[in-house]
């Protein structure tokens, strides 16, 4: 399973490569596991009142039907 530190490492690598992340695709089971992490939970829940508009690190989250998917989509 991916933890919050691994997710943050993905973002750090993204910043280093000068890519602009547009959306994070997270599988529903992985999302549930990440929500157990206090930092992730607080940022995601505090980002919007509507669950379909939640973000992490100011990047939109889309929960997918693939159990363990973790993919970052880039703009452009």
N, C-alpha and C positions, 0 to 999 in steps of 0.2 A: 504494500500500500504506500501511497505517496503521503508525506506529511507536509506541514506548513513550511518547513525549512526547504524542502525540495521544490515546492511551488515558488518560493521566494528566489531560489537559485535560478529557476527558469526565467524569472523576470530580470534578474541581474544579468544573465547572459543576453537577454533581449536588448537591454540598455547598452551593453557593451558592443553589440552588433549594429547599433543605430536603427533598429527596426521599431516601428510603432505598433504595439499590440492593440487590436481592435476589440477582440472578444476572447473569452476563455470558455472552452467547451469542457464541461466536467460531467462525468458519468454520475448517475444518481446515487450509487453506493459510495463512490469516492466523495461526493459532495456531503453525504451524511457523515462520513468519517472526518472530513475536514471541519464540519460544523461542531465537532466535539472539541476542537482546539479553540480556546478562549479568544485569542487574537483574531483568528479568522472569523469566528462567530460575531464578535463585536463589530468588526468592520463591515461585514456583509449585511448584518441585520440593521446596522445604523445607517447604511448607505441609501436606503429608500423604504418607504412605507409599502410599496407594491413589490411583492416577491419577484415578479418578472422583470423588474428594473434594477435589481441589486448589482452591486459592483464590488470588486476587490482591487485595491490599488488604483482606483478610478478606471478600471477596465470592466466592461459589461460581462456578466456571467450568464451562460446558457447551460442549464442542466439537461443532459441528454439521456437517452434510453440505454446507451452502452454503459454497462455497470462501472467500468474502471477507466473510461476515457479521460485523458487529460491532454488537451491540445490548445495551443494559442494561435489564433488567427490574426494575421497582420493586415493592415490597410495597404492598399496600393499594390 
